[in-house]
């Protein structure tokens, strides 16, 4: 029981460290991504305001640790991302019981064109890769009223359930 508690605490510490580095306060302050697209054009095309990479396994003595890059490809700051992560074995098959909720939320949003890195872990030692399927993205759109700041808006992935089902079907 004591070892599970230590693993849990180590897991929490690594996740928090990854989120701290991801918010641009550590490392190089966030690498610049490619050009941005107006949010209205992305929504009209059915595309999300962010693009995420696959999960890449790193080295950890506690549990498999993965890094993921997130690029804000919209012209609006992104303050929250929600979705699920699925982990896969060496043959590309989804690992049973490896699906978990994953989110990003930060006081200082991901700026337009900015790229950050996040970290996550799994207890399944067979995990060699993974995929973060985005469900929702909250972004800040300028208010149409002068001097009124910005309005929080939400993009919801219309194909979320189908993407999760397709990923889970990999056997």
N, C-alpha and C positions, 0 to 999 in steps of 0.2 A: 504494500500500500504506500509506503514511504517513497519508493522509487517512482510510482505513478505521479505522486504529488510533485516530486522534483522535476520529472519530465514535463508536467503541466506548467510549472513555473518557468522552466527554460523555454518552453514553447511561447508563453505569453511574453517573455522578455525579448525573444527574437522578433515576434510580430510587432511589438511596440517599437523596437529599434528600426525595423524595416519601414514602418509608417513614419517615424521621425525623419529618417533619411529621405523618404519619398517626398516630403513636403518642401524640399528645397533648402532645408536648414543644415543639411549635411552634404558631404561629397562635393560635386561641382556646381550645386545650386540648380540642377535640372538642365539637361541638354536640350537644345532647340530641335523641334521636329520640323517637318516640311511645312509648306504653306498652309494657311487655313482657308476654310470655305465658310461662307455665310451660313449661320444656323438654319435659316429658312430654306436654303437650297438643300442642305443635308436632310432635313425633315421631309421635304417634298420628295426626295429621292429614296426615302425609307432607310437612310443611313444614320448611324449613331454619331454623336458629337465626339466620341473617342474611338481610338483604334488600339486594341490590345494585342500583344505578342502571345505566343505560346509560353507555357511555363518551362523554365530551364532549371534543371536540378543542379544544386551546388553541393558543397561538402559541409556536413554538420555531424558532430558526434552524438547528438541527441535524437534526431529524427530527420527524414528526408526534407530538405529545405529547397524551395523553388523561388526563382526570381521571375518577375513579369514586368514588361515595359508597357506604359500607358501614355499615349500621345493625344493631346487635345487638338483635334483637327478642325474645330469650329472657331468662329470669331468671338465666342463668349466664354467667360471663365466657367470652369466646371468645379462644383463644390462637393458633389457626392456621386458615387458609383455603387450600384448594388448588383449582385448576380450570384452565380454558383460556380464552383470549381469542381471539375471532374479530373481524376488522376488515372493514368493508363500504365499498363505494364510494358515490358520490352517488345511485345508483339503488337502493341497498339490497342489492346483490349481494355475496356474500362474495368477498373478494379471495383469489386463489390464493396459497398459501404464506404466509398471514398468521396462521395458527393458531399460538399459542404458549402454553406453560405459564405460569401466573401464580399466585403465592402470597403470602400475608401471614403473617408470624410475628413475634411481638414478645414481649419479656420481660414487659412489663406488658400483660395481655390487654385486649381491648375489653370494657368494663364493660357490664352489662345496661342497655339503653336508650341507650347511647352511639352516636354516629355519627361516622365518620372519613372522610377523603378520602385516596385513593391515586393515584399517577400511574404511567403506563406509556407506552412509545413503540413505534413501528413504523418500519421503514425504507421502507415502501410509501407514497409521496407521495399516492396516490389515496385513501387511507383518510380517511373523513369521520366515521365512527361505529364503534362496536364493542359487543361483548357479552361479559361475563365469565360463563361458565357454571361454577357451583360443583360440584365433585366431592366434596369432603370438608370438614368443619368439626370442629375439635377444641375441646371446651369443658371447663370445670372444674365438676364437680358436687360438692356437699358430701358428704363421707363419711358413711355411715350410722352409723359408730362415732364416739363423742364424742371431741373433741380430736384427730382424725386428719387434719384439713385437708380437702383436696379430692382427687377422683379425676378423672383425665383420661379423657374419653369421646370417641367419634368418631361423628359423624353422616355417613352416606354417602348421596349423592343416588341414589335408585333409578332415576331417569329420566335420568341423566347422558348415557349413550350416545345415547339417543333425542333429547335436546335438542341435542347436538352435531351429530348427523346432520341434524336439521331445519334448524339454522342453516347448515350447510355446503351444503344443497340449494338455498339461495337463489341463484339465478343471474340 
